Amino acid sequence: MTTDVDALLKIARATLGKIRFCFAVTVSASGGMNARIVEPSKPDEDWRLWFWTNRRTRKVREIEATGRLLLGYQHDPEGSCVTLHGKAKINGDTARKRQVWTEDFDRWFPGGPEDADVVLVQFEADRIEIWSSAHDVMPGYGSARLDRQGQSWRYSAT
């Protein structure tokens, strides 16, 4: 099993590249957790990504209250899963929404990027957990864990 941070990041990125949807998990005011399916963008080089939602959802209220989000991905063909833990914020900036809007989103958000209820959830990972049978990333019964340290990542087993 590799503990090389760059190799693990590459495995995580490749795994996410094969997955269209993931679970987004938030924490409620009472401390309970809520999960729902979202379709996020692929992460950029700094492990930032985004997805669309409606401002009136419970998900937005919970993100605004905590500023935290967990995204959980699973790829059955490789026996792999990746979880991204990190900071999230809501962005309703119309100019930004126009930059990333495509016709595919019209189905879910017919008001388009000008609709004030259509917002982006902007996410930045500060922890990545990886478990992959196909890539022999299985430290014991846990996963490989990468924690952001400024601009770099640090490995530990969970």
Disulfide bonds with the S-S distance in Angstrom:
none
